[in-house]
Amino acid sequence: MEKITVGIQTLIPGIPLPYYATEGAAGMDLHAGISEPQILQPGERRLIPTGLKIELPMGYEAQVRPRSGLALKKGITVLNAPGTIDCDYRGEVGVILINLSQEMAKIEPQERIAQLVISKYTKVTWELATELSESERGEGGFGSTSS
């Protein structure tokens, strides 16, 4: 497993840095960088700040993903999952949450609201082709491989 160093800046005193909960975890918990509880009504979406800025190395991105516990317990998920943070972005990391439940939900200050996964990416150069090679699947679309 490769390890990299990523610059991080806190905007709120005492906000927890993202961390891996277990040795095998791929995602690090992100916390709500808010000073007062936020109420999300059913169907409501809101940008929740994290109080963090990061500086990723070139060739890496950060993906903001939902937390399964928040989805199961409160019906809250990340709306644009996975959200992508590019390596040249230097603003505050925010998480777009949506309440998919039928009840209002409360987000508490410093509550764990999402996961952050750091990934390498590859850039492509497109090559215009008049034909593409054959494959077993061919042009079979949505659901075409199910029995």
N, C-alpha and C positions, 0 to 999 in steps of 0.2 A: 504494500500500500504506500503510495506516494504521499508525502506531507509537504505543504507549502506554507509560507508565511503571508498573511493578509493584514494590511493596515486597517485599523478600525478607530473611529472617533466616537466618543459618547457625548451626546448633547444634553443629557439629563443625569445629574449626579445620582449614583447608586443604581442606574439601570443595569440589569445583568447582561453580560456579554453572551452572545450565542454560545451554546455548549452542547457537546454530545452527551446524552444521558447514559449511554452504555458504550462499551468498547467496540461493539459491532454496529453501532448506529451510523447511518449515512447522513441523516439530517440533524441539524442543531436547532434547538428551540429558540424562537424569537419571542420577545415579550412586548406587551403593549406599553408604549412610551407616553402614557397619559397620566394626568394628575388627579382626575376624577373619573368615576365609573361612566361608561358610555352605554346607553340603552339602544338596542337595535330592535325595532318593531318587526313583525313578520313581513318578509319581503324586502326589508330595508337593507341598503348597502352603504358602507362608509369606509373611507380611507383612515386607517388607524396608524399613527406614526409609531416608530420603534425607538426613537431617540438615538439612532445609530447611523453613521456614515461609514462606508467601507471603500477600500482601494484594492481591487482585485488585480492580479498580474495579467498581462496581455495573454490572450488565449484561454482565459477562464471566464465563466459566468456564474452567477448565483441564481438559483431557482427558489422561489418562494412557493411553498406547497402547504396544503391544509394539514392540520393535526387531526388524526382520527378521533381522539378523545373529545375534542371540541365539537366535531361533527356529530358524534354519537350522543353526547350528553346534552348539547344545546341546539343542535341543528344548524350550526354556523360553519361556513366553509370559506375558502379563498375563491373569490369570484373569477379571477383570470388565471386559475391554476393550470400549469405553473406560471407564475409571474417571473419574468426574466430581468435580472439586473446585469447590465453590460459592464465590461471591465473599465470603460471610460466614464461611467456615471459616478458623480461625486456628491449627489444630494442625499438627503435623508431617506433611508429605506422605509417604505410605507407598505402596508398590507391592506388590500381591498377585501373586506369581509362582507358577507351577506348572510342574513338570517333566513334560512329556508324552513324554519319551523312555523307552527301556527301560534306560537307564544312569543311574547317579548323576551329578549335575552340581554343579559348584562355582561359587559366586558369590564373587568376590574383593572386598576392600575397594576402594571407589571405582570398581568396574567399571561400565560403562554398562549400565543394566538396563531402561530404558524411554525413551519420548519424551513430551514435554509439549507439547501444542498449546493455545494460548490462542484462544478463540473468543467472539464476541458471541452473545448469545441473545435471543430475543424471548419475552415473556410473552403468554399468550392469555387471553381471556375466552370461556368456552364459551357457546354459544347453542343451547339445546335446539331441535331441528328435528323436525318430523313426517316430512319427506321430505328426501332429499339429491339434488342435481342429478345428471343422467346423465353418464357419462363413457365414453370408448372402451373402457376396461378393464372397467367395471362391477364385478361382484362376483367376478371371476376371481381366485383365490387363488394359493397357492404354486405356481410353475412354470407358471401358466396362460398366460404370455406367451412361453414358449419354443416353438421350432419342432419 
